[in-house]
Amino acid sequence: MIPDARFSGYSLDRLQKDLVAGLVVGIVAIPLAMAFAIASGVRPEYGLYTSIIAGIIVSLLGGSKYQIAGPTGAFVPVLLGVVMQYGYEKLLIAGFLAGFLILLMGVFKLGRYIKFIPRPVTIGFTAGIAVIIFSGQIANFLGLRNLEKEEAFLLNMKEIVVHLNTVNIYSIIVACISLAIVITAPKFIAKVPGALLALLVSTLIAAFFFPGEVATIGSTYGAIPNGLPSFQFPQLSVSLVIELLPAVLVIAMLGGIESLLSALVADGMTKEKHNSNKELIGQGIANIVTPLFGGIPATGAIARTATNIKNGGASPISGIVHGIVVLLVLLVFAPYASAIPLASMAPILMFVAWNMSERREFALILKTRTMDSLILSVTFLLTVLIDLTTGVGIGLLLALIAFVRLMSTTLRIDQAEKLVKHEMGEAGTPPPHIQMYTIEGPLFFGSIERFEEGIENILHSDPDILLLRMSKVSFMDLSGEAHLTSIVKQFKSQNRQVFISGLQKTPREIFKKTGLYELIGHENFFTRTDDAVKKALAKKNAHQPHSKSPVLTHKRRKELGLT
């Protein structure tokens, strides 16, 4: 019996479903793995190695029953940039180090925080990646030759325009056949993966009707070896780690985000729940081991995970079977893969890019014309025109600013005179030496400006006793505490007092840790506002012995909004 909750209630019937689902997903993964590897600037077999090793490890050690891991489109622009800047060998090292970071995220239970990335940022960089993938296949679709591969999007577009005179009509024919099959196959032959069928048919047509006329995997990258490479541990040094650190951080961040997004999609389709921290641990270990055998960074593949579920996958066994299927194909059919035209693979990646573009939700957010629209647009444009790191970084910064701006508007400071008027008698007026204010909302660095504006009137009124009702202040940071401390010190220096009523647990803990609680004095904190008012008036009555305060009944406190 396997001691894993994901295998709870496992049966022979579920095993049969897993075998079928694993076979289907394995067949689907083969063309995608090679295509993503080529788009990332490395040899196609490296994508197959990744599907085999990472796919099996994540299924064994991850936190989702249904997750299928391997090379994905999300990594394409990142890995291509690393390969162009550092080379394939250093890409393996960057992936290896990123694996440790992802593993640590899981160990320190950071999985839930990764999911807090705002939706406009996620959609923005996903759509940006889709544009990069799609545009990166235009040259192969048209069969263009002698292009210089550039990191920048605009420079790549310029290269395509400059070399349009090298268009290969045979490549276009092959690409169009492949594209037509990818689009129509799911409608007419649902049980056969469209990508695989497109590769087979377009490759056969190119081999029989246009031999030697289109670029193939073999003519571009050489023959694909029919076996796994040998184990090789990377040579590390402090200077190399520092050099690759930016790439490592991006790969780890993106790997964590994509794997948890994929697991969330699986949860939505199956009404089950994954273990996000365990999933990160599995992804981390997979990315540590995979580069040791020549594989590129991997993460959860949303489309393949969905395919697994739709075909009856019932446990991690289907993911393991998927990896074994890819391995068997590599061992048996690798030599034949060399004949696949690059023009056959281009439409497959273009179709993947189209599906991952989140175009409908992208348009919906733009229509709102809110701050989210700006965040989405900036993240998208920077991802495409500069790089993913810049796009996500600026997008998160804008999202933070928007959040702080929104939260700052929720703080309110209102003067509350009803209770003091009652204490003085209905015909009386509030004594000038007592001022009572109600503070509502979070008191933090983002709301300090509003807090200062509200408190300015208090200081100008020059009361002897300031009563702050803080029962609706659920959160306070050190910036808010510092401003409140300065007010308390100013009052104490002038022999005046600050009373506080209804203080919640979290602000009270901050008060005690910073010493503000002792500065105000334990006796000046009150659970109920009317008790604070009575004490304030008692101090006044000590100087005016004939003054009298009526007792507040429960009904009257309710009328005054103090219960």
Phi, psi and omega in degrees: 000134183274122183280065182217127183300335181291343180256011182300130179073023183290143184218174179297324179297319178292325178298318178298319178295320179296321180296318179293313181297318179297321178297313181297312182295322178299318179294319178296322186290331186301303180296324180293319180299315179293319182295316180294324178296313179299315180296333179276359176089017179235174182292149185298327182294336179295329175292323178293318178302319182295316179298321182291303188286307181295321181300316181289316183295315181296322178295323180285319192247353184285184184250011179236143178292331196245356186298131172246120184254156178166190176292142182226165180296329182301328182278345189307304183295327180292310182293323178298318178297319179294317180297317181292326182273322187242336184101165185296318183300319180285335174298319178299318180293318179298318178295321179299313180291322178298326177301320179294321179296316179297320177300316180294325175303317179290317181298319181270013173056051179263004184303318183294331182283329178298327182286354180277359179298128184303144181301318179301326178291314180299312180293322180299311182284332176294315177296322178297317177298319179300318179296318180296316179297312182300309182294330180291346181258359181299318182298317179291325178297318182272351180072030182292150183238157172064029177279144172269124181283124181245157176282322185282138181301311184295325179292323177295320177295322177297318179299319179297315181296317182296326185257019178298338179289352180259017181305137180250111184299328180292322177297319180297318179298312180298317181295319180294321177298314180298315181298316180300319181291318180301320183283318188269334184305316181300335182279329187247329180229069189299332185279348179255123180305126183300321182296317180293317179297320179297318179296313183297310184293311183294327178292316179296318179297316180295320183291323184271325186257332181230052182299128178076005184263343181234150179289135180241173176301317181295316182289337183263319186243351184090178183292146178273123180292143182263063178178166179280147177288166179285157179295135178214117180277135183290149176271111185255152173210160181299316182296323180291319178298316179296320180297320185268358187305315178302316179295321180299315181297317181295315181298317180295315180298310182294320178299317179295315181297309184296321181294320181285326175297317179297318179296324178294321177299316179298320178299317181295326182281333187247352183062027175247180183227132179271166175260104188296321181290320177294324178298318178295322178298314178298315179296321180296312180297320179300319181283344173282317185281318186304314180297337180292344178241022175088003181277154179268169180304145183231160175205180178294131181260109187300312184296317180289325176296317178296320178298321178300314181292316182296334181263013171097009178307130186240351182197175177300346179303323181297323178292323177293317178298320178303315180294321180293321179298315179298320179297315181296320178296319179298317183290326188262317190251005183308316182300329181285336182293339181296339182275356182291124178290144175297330178293336177286328183275332183303311180297329179297314179291323177298320179294320176299315180299318179298318182288330182270001188287346182054039189298322182291314179291327176302309181296323181296316180293321178299323182294335182291336180051046178247187176298329177298325178297319179294316180300314179301311184296316181295314179300314180298309184295319180291324177299316182286311189276333180243276175193171184296319182301312180296316181300311181291319181299310179292323178299316178294322179296316178297321179296321178295316179298317179298319180295314180298318179298317179294313182294328181295332181282349182275349180281131178229141175232111184238141177283135181242109186252347189303314185292318181295322177299318180298317182297329181273352185101148186299331182273350184279176176237150181302134179295138184295342183276354178239125176234130181240131181229144176257126178253126179234134176108176182287135179253092184219182187304329181284339181253010183298318182300315179294323178297317180296320179297318181290325184280340181299319178297325179297313183294326179290332181285345174054053179281155174281327179231126177251119179253118180252120175271113188239025182292341181254019172258098185272340183221140177212134175255185185290335176293315177296319179297319182297318179292322178292322178298319181297324178292316180298317180296321179297318179295316183294324180295337179256016178061037175245170188231154174241126174253145178228133179237149174069024184295129181282171188298312184297309176299325180298319179297320177295317178304316183289322181291327183268350181093359180293328180299315179290325181296318178287322181102129183304324184289349182259012173254135185227143177285320182246143182294321183296330176293321178295319180294319180299319180292321179297317179289331178296324177294322178291318182295338177296331178267341178232082188299340183272356179288148183225139180244124177292154180282137178276119174279166178299322180297317182291322178298323180294320178296326181275359178076029185253001180257000000 
